[in-house]
Amino acid sequence: MGQKVYFDIKGAAEYAGVRRLTIYNWFRRGSHVNGEVVFLPVRIIDGQTLINEIDLNNHLDALGYGPAEEAEENNAPT
């Protein structure tokens, strides 16, 4: 079985390509998906907020983030 990967807020934001404030909003206020509010699960260990990579990926999928958008962003002219 593989090792679980956890991000702090900054790492999760970099991984998802969003601002840190967005990550905070996702777990504090939730995100509206198909008429429901979906919260990003977090764990607080020794006062540090940690986000599991799988939970973050599932949240991104629910919001419609995916490989297609990543590919478009990577191919965008600079």
KOLKOL-792588 format. One record per residue: x, z, y of N, C-alpha, C in turn; residue in three letters. Coordinates in pm, whole numbers, padded with zeros to 5 digits, always signed. Layout:
N
XZYXZYXZYAla;...
***
This chain:
78
+00085+00000-00118+00000+00000+00000+00089+00000+00124Met;+00049-00075+00225+00130-00092+00344+00128+00029+00436Gly;+00221+00029+00526+00234+00134+00626+00129+00114+00735Gln;+00064+00221+00779-00031+00211+00890+00047+00201+01020Lys;+00002+00113+01107+00067+00092+01236-00025+00147+01344Val;+00032+00230+01432-00043+00286+01543+00024+00248+01674Tyr;-00059+00222+01775-00010+00190+01909-00047+00304+02003Phe;+00038+00326+02104-00006+00408+02216-00085+00315+02309Asp;-00134+00368+02420-00218+00287+02510-00142+00164+02559Ile;-00020+00183+02603+00060+00071+02655+00083-00034+02547Lys;+00120+00010+02427+00144-00083+02317+00019-00159+02277Gly;-00095-00090+02275-00221-00156+02240-00257-00261+02345Ala;-00233-00229+02471-00263-00324+02578-00174-00448+02567Ala;-00047-00427+02541+00045-00541+02525+00006-00625+02404Glu;-00027-00560+02294-00065-00629+02171-00191-00714+02194Tyr;-00290-00656+02266-00417-00725+02288-00412-00823+02405Ala;-00309-00813+02487-00299-00901+02603-00394-00863+02715Gly;-00421-00733+02727-00511-00683+02831-00441-00572+02908Val;-00505-00526+03015-00448-00416+03093-00476-00282+03023Arg;-00396-00182+03056-00417-00048+02999-00556+00005+03032Arg;-00604-00022+03153-00737+00024+03192-00845-00031+03099Leu;-00827-00153+03053-00923-00214+02959-00927-00135+02829Thr;-00812-00097+02777-00807-00017+02654-00881+00115+02676Ile;-00853+00182+02788-00924+00307+02819-01075+00285+02821Tyr;-01120+00179+02886-01263+00150+02892-01321+00125+02754Asn;-01248+00056+02669-01298+00025+02535-01325+00151+02454Trp;-01243+00255+02468-01272+00374+02389-01350+00480+02465Phe;-01354+00477+02596-01431+00575+02673-01573+00528+02701Arg;-01588+00404+02743-01720+00351+02782-01778+00257+02678Arg;-01694+00200+02595-01740+00106+02495-01751-00035+02551Gly;-01782-00127+02463-01799-00268+02498-01934-00313+02446Ser;-02002-00397+02521-02132-00448+02479-02113-00569+02389His;-02163-00556+02265-02154-00664+02167-02291-00681+02104Val;-02351-00797+02124-02483-00828+02066-02585-00719+02096Asn;-02589-00672+02219-02687-00573+02258-02655-00430+02218Gly;-02541-00407+02158-02500-00273+02118-02370-00236+02188Glu;-02348-00107+02203-02223-00060+02260-02130-00024+02144Val;-02012-00085+02144-01913-00064+02039-01791+00003+02101Val;-01748+00114+02041-01633+00188+02091-01510+00161+02006Phe;-01395+00153+02071-01267+00140+02002-01229+00277+01947Leu;-01213+00291+01815-01174+00421+01760-01030+00457+01799Pro;-01010+00582+01836-00876+00632+01867-00855+00765+01796Val;-00730+00804+01786-00693+00934+01733-00606+01002+01837Arg;-00630+01129+01859-00546+01204+01951-00465+01302+01868Ile;-00335+01280+01869-00243+01362+01790-00139+01420+01885Ile;-00132+01552+01888-00040+01622+01978-00055+01574+02122Asp;-00179+01550+02163-00207+01510+02300-00184+01364+02331Gly;-00141+01286+02232-00117+01144+02254-00227+01062+02189Gln;-00283+00968+02266-00387+00880+02215-00323+00767+02136Thr;-00366+00753+02010-00312+00650+01922-00424+00562+01870Leu;-00393+00433+01858-00491+00333+01814-00434+00261+01693Ile;-00510+00263+01585-00469+00196+01462-00476+00044+01482Asn;-00377-00026+01431-00371-00172+01446-00495-00239+01387Glu;-00540-00193+01272-00656-00254+01207-00782-00231+01291Ile;-00798-00108+01344-00912-00080+01431-00910-00168+01556Asp;-00791-00186+01613-00779-00270+01732-00813-00415+01699Leu;-00762-00465+01587-00794-00602+01546-00943-00620+01523Asn;-01007-00522+01458-01152-00530+01435-01229-00531+01566Asn;-01184-00450+01662-01250-00446+01793-01232-00580+01865His;-01112-00634+01860-01087-00763+01923-01173-00873+01860Leu;-01186-00869+01727-01272-00967+01658-01417-00953+01704Asp;-01465-00829+01715-01603-00806+01758-01628-00858+01899Ala;-01524-00852+01983-01537-00900+02121-01515-01050+02134Leu;-01475-01114+02024-01457-01258+02027-01314-01303+02055Gly;-01221-01208+02062-01081-01247+02075-01036-01300+01940Tyr;-00953-01402+01940-00910-01453+01812-00796-01550+01824Gly;-00754-01604+01711-00642-01696+01710-00663-01819+01797Pro;-00786-01866+01809-00811-01986+01890-00774-01961+02035Ala;-00816-01846+02088-00782-01815+02227-00633-01792+02244Glu;-00571-01726+02146-00427-01703+02153-00352-01836+02155Glu;-00395-01930+02073-00329-02060+02067-00344-02133+02200Ala;-00464-02124+02259-00485-02189+02389-00397-02127+02495Glu;-00386-01994+02494-00303-01926+02593-00156-01963+02574Glu;-00112-01972+02449+00028-02004+02421+00061-02148+02459Asn;-00038-02237+02456-00014-02377+02488-00043-02411+02634Asn;-00087-02311+02709-00118-02335+02850+00009-02367+02927Ala;+00000-02460+03023+00119-02492+03102+00163-02373+03185Pro;+00293-02361+03202+00347-02249+03280+00401-02296+03412Thr;
***
